[in-house]
Structures are given as C-alpha cells and as structure tokens.
Amino acid sequence: MARILDIVFRRQVVEPPIPICPDHKIEMHLRGKMGRPTRFSDMSQETYTVIYVCPVIDCDHSKEVEQARSQIAVPGKPPRRPEYSRRGH
C-alpha cells in the first residue's frame, strides 16, 4: 500500500542497493537470482530478479528485487558485473 501511495503522490523513494530486514534492521543476504543478464551483442537489455533473505534464524522475511541491465559498449570500460557473479561474495 505504501508503494502505491508513493506512486500516486509522485514521491521519489531511494531504496538501498541491499534491502534491509524490517524487523531486525540489518542487511539481507543474497539468496539467488532468476533470469539471466545480457551477454550477447544482439541483446540490448534483459530483466532478472534477485532474491534476498534475512540472515537471522527463524526470520521469514525475504525480498525480490527486479533489475534490468543493459549491455552498452563503452570504449575502454567493461560493463559492471552483478553482485552474485563477483568472486568472494
């Protein structure tokens, strides 16, 4: 309901890149992803869903975040890789 009110009143809500658990006020952990980011030159954009869960035991809060990545070639700079594909995460 709060999101609908934000859209109706045209409020600009800044959400953190990593969701916060509403009960424990800590960052959620990345659980997985659905979909596949663009990897080929003939694809310009792809949407995928990233799933976060609360790390506290017996907490049932989770959040799905939709992300759209574009594959735009910038000379000398590779595109930013998603968090789940980075080593050490």
Sequence and secondary structure as in RCSB ss.txt:
>XXXX:A:sequence
MARILDIVFRRQVVEPPIPICPDHKIEMHLRGKMGRPTRFSDMSQETYTVIYVCPVIDCDHSKEVEQARSQIAVP
GKPPRRPEYSRRGH
>XXXX:A:secstr
 HHHHHHHTT      SS B TTT SB EEEEEES    STT  EEEEEEEEE  STT   EEEEEEEEE   BT
TB     GGGSTT 
